[in-house]
Amino acid sequence: MSDKPAGSTAGRIVLTGAKLIDREGAISGPSTIIIKDGLIAEILPGDGSGEAAPKLESVSRLGWSPGDRVIDCRGHFISPGLVNLHAHSPMNIFKGIAEDVTLEDWFNREIWPFESNMDGDDVEAGARLAVAEMLDYGVTAFADHYFEAGRICDVALETGIRADIAPTLFGMAGDFNDQLAAAEELIRNRNGEQGRLSLRLGPHSPYTCSPDQLAMCAESARSLGVGAHLHVEDDLAQIEASRELYGMTPMEVVSRAGLMDNPLIIGHAYWILPEERVLLKENNWIAVCMMTYMKLGYPPGPILDDPGDLPLCIGTDGAASSNCLNPLEQARLLALAGKSRQGNAEAFSLRTVWRMLMRGHDALPFGTGRLIPGDPADLVVWNLDLPHTAPAYNPLAALIYSGDARNAEHVLIAGDFVKEDGRLKLDTKSIVREAKERAGGILAKGKGSTKLVF
Ligand SMILES: [Zn+2]
């Protein structure tokens, strides 16, 4: 399928004859996309075979040369890359370690005790495993939230994925000021690195950080010119506990602290109440991670009843609660849960859910998410002619209800192939081997004592 001339890396990439799926879910084409210097240089109409087609001769008129890489994409679809707007990538190393347990046990008896014995090498191995998984699914950017965040920055740059990383801050751990100072230093040193890294502050949540600590984060984020990323309201019980403690809902606590005045990624808000919606401001985004809510047995949240004009995006959460970092799978579960909850097959339509998948680009500062000349070439070439997705009468249905990593034939980030002809550019065997070795070490160390209580 690919025609790779020798020494093609310095030339252009020409993706001929694919149909295009834009951020609204509209399908057009076929078209030919020319990529140069990491950007979409041109989009020409035609499929390479008809009258209006930019056969390679016409591409040649525009300066095509044997050094260019030309890929026949006829019959395929090209969309902007997928975004995972809420992850804890190192937790891939815990996948399957705490199953069929309550939320309280999941935190207090399993995850936090194991995490307390985790070191930087474990973090790095888990993050590398997660990035390999995400690239396979066509994820070109993700927003992460974890400690040892510098190690995750290293993994992102090494693998080529775009990453928005929030060093996690726990208020109840007793050394909050030190954590904040370290996070500020990391942000100052690495924000914007190579155009692929963005950093922001990561207070864990209003139930593990005090209102004063959240206000310190808001002030720090403002002075650093960055945003924040935290968890809010995944469950009704958190709202009730906050009302008892502060006389306010968690969303009101976050708003009062000033965090909503800055760019803000809110993990979950599954239980955002109708009266809290007015608190959200421009550049506040909600990452819905449906598999976590279903697996941990949360009662159905109000966003299923009425998503309204909430700025919903798709996240996966960490693999310890969600097991799967495929945004398409999470979008699928959200659509199904919403239709089921409302008893309405027209709710959470394919277009609506696709827009949620694409909206994650707006929440991140990379300028990606559109198929227009001059924008970064962060793209997925989808092959839907596979047994589980053909005949794809409706490409959005094929992707959202049936799609998986097998369909992501080529994945490009800033014009670089991170997956080509269905194969990742990473050494997945050694990544899996390293993760298994680290996982064995974690089990051998066992559960430590944690200063955290849920
Ligand atoms: Zn989370």
Residues whose N, C-alpha, C, O or C-beta is under 5 A from the ligand:
A	BS01	ZN	G267 D317
